């Protein structure tokens, strides 16, 4: 699996099943602190919001 899949999922709607699949697919996830502010400003609950809460 691409090691950046979690990063690429930031703007997607949060889904617990997908989230667990991503976490189980790799023992480590290096995430950058840089992300588009629009993703956080979105009204939709997404992967980035889940990680930051």
Residue, then its C-alpha position, 0 to 999 in steps of 0.5 A: x500500500x502507498x505509504x501516503x494513503x492516509x495523507x491523500x485521504x485527508x479531504x475524504x469523508x471520514x469512514x471508520x472502516x477505511x480508517x482502520x484498514x489504512x492503520x492496519x496496512x502500515x505500522x507507521x504513518x509519517x504525516x506532514x504538518x502542511x495541509x490545505x486550510x480548506x480541508x479543515x474549513x470544510x463542513x464535512x467531517x473528514x479524516x483530517x478533522x478526525x486526526x486532529x480531534 
